[in-house]
């Protein structure tokens, strides 16, 4: 009987230890997965875009960016964005900018942006500078009929048919792309 009790106790201790290790591993995995993508502001995914928005709106570094903050943006210019940015300084994701519905001027050249879907409903945009990025699909721009100036040179664009709907476009630079039409 004593032997059976010892076996049961040892098994219970082993199970608790294994369960504790499992929880620790799960915690570490979830922390690692969220490390780079999940930043202080879930609304704006990219930490470099967060920094630019905070600077533009004169917000503190601790301030969590809200939809109301994004609606205040009329101009968002990356004045320090030039060919000398390190990979760590470059903006990769525009996720969150879809809430900047009053944005008229967006200048994010020399970054690593590939997906511009977040811009699809920014109907007030009249100036858009996204040259020297990694953009290949510009179909979302077709609904931005207020665009007057569009600089999307030096990307990976192959199809520019979406631009035919931009009736107010006055300045267009699409040089150094992979246009095959």
N, C-alpha and C positions, 0 to 999 in steps of 0.2 A: 504494500500500500504506500509506504514511504517513497519507494522508487517511482511509482506512478505519479505521486504528488510532485516529486522533483522534476520529472519529465514535463509535467503540465506547467509548472512554474517557469522552467527554462524555455519552453515553447512560447509562453506568454511574453516573457522578457524579450526573446528574439523577435517576436511579431511587433512588439512596441518599438523596438530599435529599428527594425526594417521600415515601419510606418514613419518614424521620425526622419529617417534618411530619405525616404520617398518625398516627404513634404519639403525637406530642405532642397532636394534636387529640383522639384517642381518650382519652388520659389526662385532658385537660381536661373532656371531656364526662362521663366517669365520675365525676370529682371533683365536678362541678357537680350531677349527679343525686344523688349521695350526700350532698351538703352539708347539706340540711335534714332529710331523713328519717333518714339514717344518723348516729346519734349515738354517743357513746362506749360506750353499752350497747345492744347489739342486742336483748337480751331485753326491755327496756322501751323502746318506740319514742319516747315523748314526753319531751322534755328536762325539761319542767315536772313531769311525773309522777315522773321520776327524782329530781328535787330533793326532792319531797315524801316519797318513800320513803326517801331518804338521811337527811332530817331526822328522820323518824319513828323510824328504826332507829339513829340516831346514827352514821351511816357517813360516812367522809370523802368529799370531792368526787371524789377519784381512784378510790374503790372501785368496782369493776365489780359491778353488782347481779347476784346469782345466784338460781337457783331456791330454794336453801336460805334465802336472805335473804327472798324473797317468802313462803315458807312460815311465817316467823316473824311475819308481820303478822297481828294480830288486829283492830286498829283502824287506819284510814287516814282522817284528817280533814284537810281543807284549811281550817284555822282562819283563814288569811288570805284565803280565797276569799270575796269579797263583790262587790258591784256595781261596785267601784272598780278591779278588775283591768284592766290594759291587755291588748290582744289578744296581745301577746308573752308575757304571764304565764299565759295561760289554757291549761288542759289540753285537748288535742284528741283524743288517742288513748289508749285503755285497753289497748292491745296489751301483753301481758306480765303483766297482772293475773290472767290465767287460772291462773297458777301460785300465786297467793296463796290456796291452798285452806283456810287456817285463818281467813280474814278473816270477822269477825262484824259489823263496823261500818264502812261506807264512806260518807264524806260529801264529795262533790265538786261542790257547788253553784256556780253562777255561772261556768261554764266554757263551752267550745265543743264538748262531747262530742256526737257524733251516733250512733256505733256502740257498743252495749253488749254485743256478742257475747261479749267476753272474760269477762263475768260469769256466763255460762250454767251453769257447773259449780261455782260458789262456794256450795255447799250449806249452809255454816254461816252465811251472811249472815242477820242478823236485823234489821239497821237499814240502810236504803239511802236516802241523800239525794242526789238528782240534779236538783233543781229548777234552773230557769233555765239550761238547756243547749239543744241542738238535736236532741234525741232524737225520733224519730218511730215507731220500731219497738220495742215492749217485749215481743215474743213470747218472747224468751229468758228472761224473768223467770218464766215459768209453772212452771219446775222448781225454783224457789227457795222451797220450801214452809216453810222456817224463818223467812221474813220476817215480822216483827211490825210494823215501821214502814217505810212507803214514802212518800217525798215526791218526786213527779215533776211537780209543778206547773210551769207556764210552760215547756213544751216544745212540740213539734209533733205530739203523739200524737193519733191519730184513732180507734184501736181499742184498747179495754181488756179485751177478752175473755180475754186471757192471765191476767188477775188473778183470774179465777174459781177457779183451782186453788190459790190462796194461802190455805190453810185456817187458818193461824195469824195472819193479818193483823189487827192491832188498830187501827192508825193509817194512814190513807190520805189523801193530798192530791194530787188530780189536776186542780185548778182551772187555769183559763187555758190549756187545751189546745184542740185542734180535734176533739174527740170528736163523732162523728156517729152514734152508735148510739142 
